[in-house]
Amino acid sequence: MVQTRKERRAAADIKIKLARPDRSAPSDKTLLDIAQEHHLFEQADQHPANRRNRNNGGEGGSHDDDGELSPTADRILETLLWTVSLAMLHFTLDVLVQHQYAMEISWPQITTRALVALVVFYAFFYVLHPHASSPILLPGLPPRFQEPLRQAIFFVASTVSGCYLIDISTNHGYLYIMKRSPPLGCLWVWSVIELNLPMGILSLAIAGGFFYQGGYSLKL
């Protein structure tokens, strides 16, 4: 007698007994228990191939540690990055001031002055810029006064350089302006950047007040 698919499925369902799965712990020992009893994991750790792999991994970690920069190297690279930027600013200001007075631009002289500025700013930046490897600016001064002293130095430098740059732009000849403006402009920008926000705003306000009280004007 031919059975349909539905009849065959119904007959199969009748033969299979439904029951809940056994959730009790296994009564026999598992492979993990047997391995622990025979100390197989300890024996595997003592195998020469495994010891070699661990040693290679340790050497790799030491190489990663060696790849990190030392604090002194990090300070030197940070100083170089900042001073190169300041030298580029000096180069730009030098070109602009010579172009303003319709002077023939001498690229070798401008490049030489920018390199000299790079060396000078590197020396000042390395000493004055705060860094974690050398937070002490003045030995013997208590640590709580180190940062106020640094801020005071940059505040005086920014205020004097800003006011002096405003003054020479009007009261001196073009040769004096071309010689002094680029380094003064770089010093002013760097000093303001090093100041915290309230001190930077105050320094710029003083320069603005000096500009206003002196009767200076901008000539574009």
Secondary structure as GFF3:
##gff-version 3
##sequence-region A 1 220
A	DSSP	alpha_helix	5	15	.	.	.	ID=ss1
A	DSSP	alpha_helix	31	37	.	.	.	ID=ss2
A	DSSP	alpha_helix	40	45	.	.	.	ID=ss3
A	DSSP	alpha_helix	48	66	.	.	.	ID=ss4
A	DSSP	alpha_helix	71	100	.	.	.	ID=ss5
A	DSSP	alpha_helix	107	128	.	.	.	ID=ss6
A	DSSP	three_ten_helix	143	145	.	.	.	ID=ss7
A	DSSP	alpha_helix	146	171	.	.	.	ID=ss8
A	DSSP	alpha_helix	174	194	.	.	.	ID=ss9
A	DSSP	alpha_helix	197	213	.	.	.	ID=ss10
###
